[in-house]
Amino acid sequence: MPTATPTEADVLATLRGVVDPELGSDIVDLGMVNGVHIADDGFVTVTVSLTISGCPLRVQIRDDVKSKVLGLPGVSGVKVKFGEMDQAQRTQVMQRARLHASRNAPDTAVPLTTRIVAVASGKGGVGKSSVTVNLASALAARGFTVGVVDADIWGFSVPRMLGLTGRLQASDESRILPLEVPVGEGRIKVVSMGFLVDDEDTAIMWRGLMLAKALEEFLVKVAWGDMDYLLVDMPPGTGDIQMALGRLLPRTEMVVVTTPALAAQKVAVRVADMARRSYLKVLGVIENMSSFTCEHGQAYALFGEGVGRTLADSLGVPLIGQIPLEPAVSAANDSGLPLSVASPGSGAGAAFAAIADRIADDLLPPVDMAGCTARVLAAVETALR
């Protein structure tokens, strides 16, 4: 049966995940969405009015609108039309933004300019945490500041993989300070339950509401500071943590990790379905443990082949990369120095670097705030005083 086209309400709901990083609210709440037209074939046209027609965020808003709407079932294509507000409309939007800022403190301490990627899987054992720390290290090696939230509260493993020990401390403002590690020209900031227990062998026996509250504390009470990216290492499945993330950070984009095993693919579909029900965009698929190459150069598909591509095609998202099965990946994780840093020229190391490049250069580039709308308007207002 063909998938039904979305309604205007569906489109507006998912557009609430498009946040103007300067004005601090989504484009629907700010009144920037002036029209939504849905054709019978599922082609969606969204009309967006900008405060200034030449705003440098124009391209980002266009891309974010397209990616969010394309994530809705039944959408065959998206076109974004831009208009420019008149002075009265511009004043109204700025007043609304200021009112929003005064009445509603930010839900989290994560800067609005930070790109957020949730690394998720349908089941355990697919190497999701390994992908998280290696991707974070590869992005940091490019000079980015990368935050990592170890949201797998029960099964935290990020501290060991990054070679971090110690306890979380508080700043003078009573905010939690993440532990940091330099990587090349960049830096990784990490929070994890592993920094709150005396012994990593201690079992965390919490129910769902406590788990969601822990994630909220990591996002609200941590002094993150400026970050280009925030990677969230999710627990497997579609439970309380996943739903809490959709509520706290609706602009999150999700990467689904699978192995070539058919069983992993089947449960990974559920993670993507959960993301879209929460109006989160599925950024793409990463196939881990793709194939094993022996010392003689012969490659073996030990767990099958083609599953990552099949999953990506079924979800309508790109296959971002395939990571070969190499014992060195596990050994590097155990040593506390991820392979993307310890051996960037290895097969898996190069694969992680390529995935980081594709995300940073194509799929989810960092936000360039130079000369944007709110700064321009603030300068004009200052000059007129």
Secondary structure as the mmCIF struct_conf table of DSSP 4:
data_model
#
loop_
_struct_conf.conf_type_id
_struct_conf.id
_struct_conf.beg_label_comp_id
_struct_conf.beg_label_asym_id
_struct_conf.beg_label_seq_id
_struct_conf.end_label_comp_id
_struct_conf.end_label_asym_id
_struct_conf.end_label_seq_id
HELX_LH_PP_P HELX_LH_PP_P1 PRO A 2 THR A 7
HELX_RH_AL_P HELX_RH_AL_P1 GLU A 8 LEU A 15
TURN_TY1_P TURN_TY1_P1 ARG A 16 GLY A 17
STRN STRN1 VAL A 19 ASP A 20
TURN_TY1_P TURN_TY1_P2 PRO A 21 GLY A 24
STRN STRN2 SER A 25 ASP A 26
TURN_TY1_P TURN_TY1_P3 ILE A 27 GLY A 31
STRN STRN3 VAL A 33 ILE A 38
TURN_TY1_P TURN_TY1_P4 ASP A 40 ASP A 41
BEND BEND1 GLY A 42 GLY A 42
STRN STRN4 PHE A 43 LEU A 50
BEND BEND2 THR A 51 ILE A 52
TURN_TY1_P TURN_TY1_P5 SER A 53 GLY A 54
TURN_TY1_P TURN_TY1_P6 PRO A 56 LEU A 57
HELX_RH_AL_P HELX_RH_AL_P2 ARG A 58 LEU A 70
TURN_TY1_P TURN_TY1_P7 GLY A 71 GLY A 71
BEND BEND3 LEU A 72 LEU A 72
TURN_TY1_P TURN_TY1_P8 PRO A 73 GLY A 74
STRN STRN5 GLY A 77 GLU A 84
HELX_RH_AL_P HELX_RH_AL_P3 GLN A 87 ARG A 103
BEND BEND4 ASN A 104 ASN A 104
BEND BEND5 ASP A 107 VAL A 110
TURN_TY1_P TURN_TY1_P9 LEU A 112 THR A 113
STRN STRN6 ARG A 115 ALA A 120
BEND BEND6 GLY A 122 LYS A 123
TURN_TY1_P TURN_TY1_P10 GLY A 124 GLY A 125
BEND BEND7 VAL A 126 VAL A 126
HELX_RH_AL_P HELX_RH_AL_P4 LYS A 128 ALA A 141
TURN_TY1_P TURN_TY1_P11 ARG A 142 GLY A 143
STRN STRN7 THR A 145 ASP A 150
BEND BEND8 ILE A 153 ILE A 153
TURN_TY1_P TURN_TY1_P12 TRP A 154 GLY A 155
HELX_RH_AL_P HELX_RH_AL_P5 VAL A 158 MET A 161
TURN_TY1_P TURN_TY1_P13 LEU A 162 GLY A 163
BEND BEND9 GLY A 166 GLY A 166
STRN STRN8 GLN A 169 ALA A 170
TURN_TY1_P TURN_TY1_P14 ASP A 172 GLU A 173
BEND BEND10 SER A 174 SER A 174
STRN STRN9 ILE A 176 LEU A 177
HELX_LH_PP_P HELX_LH_PP_P2 PRO A 178 PRO A 178
STRN STRN10 LEU A 179 VAL A 183
TURN_TY1_P TURN_TY1_P15 GLY A 184 GLU A 185
STRN STRN11 GLY A 186 VAL A 191
HELX_RH_3T_P HELX_RH_3T_P1 MET A 193 PHE A 195
TURN_TY1_P TURN_TY1_P16 LEU A 196 LEU A 196
BEND BEND11 ASP A 198 ASP A 198
TURN_TY1_P TURN_TY1_P17 GLU A 200 ASP A 201
HELX_RH_AL_P HELX_RH_AL_P6 GLY A 208 VAL A 220
BEND BEND12 LYS A 221 LYS A 221
STRN STRN12 VAL A 222 VAL A 222
BEND BEND13 ASP A 226 ASP A 226
BEND BEND14 ASP A 228 ASP A 228
STRN STRN13 TYR A 229 ASP A 233
HELX_LH_PP_P HELX_LH_PP_P3 MET A 234 PRO A 235
BEND BEND15 PRO A 236 GLY A 239
HELX_RH_AL_P HELX_RH_AL_P7 ASP A 240 LEU A 248
TURN_TY1_P TURN_TY1_P18 PRO A 250 ARG A 251
STRN STRN14 GLU A 253 THR A 258
BEND BEND16 PRO A 260 ALA A 261
HELX_RH_AL_P HELX_RH_AL_P8 LEU A 262 ARG A 277
TURN_TY1_P TURN_TY1_P19 SER A 278 TYR A 279
STRN STRN15 LYS A 281 GLU A 287
BEND BEND17 MET A 289 MET A 289
STRN STRN16 PHE A 292 THR A 293
TURN_TY1_P TURN_TY1_P20 GLU A 295 HIS A 296
BEND BEND18 GLY A 297 GLY A 297
STRN STRN17 ALA A 299 TYR A 300
TURN_TY1_P TURN_TY1_P21 LEU A 302 PHE A 303
BEND BEND19 GLU A 305 GLY A 306
HELX_RH_AL_P HELX_RH_AL_P9 VAL A 307 LEU A 315
TURN_TY1_P TURN_TY1_P22 GLY A 316 GLY A 316
STRN STRN18 LEU A 319 GLN A 322
HELX_RH_AL_P HELX_RH_AL_P10 PRO A 327 SER A 335
TURN_TY1_P TURN_TY1_P23 GLY A 336 GLY A 336
BEND BEND20 LEU A 337 LEU A 337
HELX_RH_AL_P HELX_RH_AL_P11 LEU A 339 ALA A 342
TURN_TY1_P TURN_TY1_P24 PRO A 344 GLY A 345
BEND BEND21 SER A 346 SER A 346
HELX_RH_AL_P HELX_RH_AL_P12 GLY A 347 ARG A 358
HELX_RH_PI_P HELX_RH_PI_P1 ILE A 359 LEU A 363
BEND BEND22 LEU A 364 LEU A 364
HELX_LH_PP_P HELX_LH_PP_P4 PRO A 365 VAL A 367
TURN_TY1_P TURN_TY1_P25 ALA A 370 GLY A 371
HELX_RH_AL_P HELX_RH_AL_P13 THR A 373 LEU A 384
#
